[in-house]
Amino acid sequence: TVDKIIDELKHTKTAEREGRGQDKEDQYALQKLRAKGYM
């Protein structure tokens, strides 16, 4: 329910994106992929 979601957001101390591997890559990861032709 909406109330459960709001309660979870109030009590969660970690960011939504904290566990994503992409965020741990260096800042030029996308540029490196483009240079290699992946994008």
C-alpha angles and dihedrals in degrees: 000000000000091000091056091050092050091047091050092050091051093052102037113104099186126079119249092242096042096104098046115116093211091065091058093057119100118270094258097051094113092048090052091052091049091050090053091051099250093123 
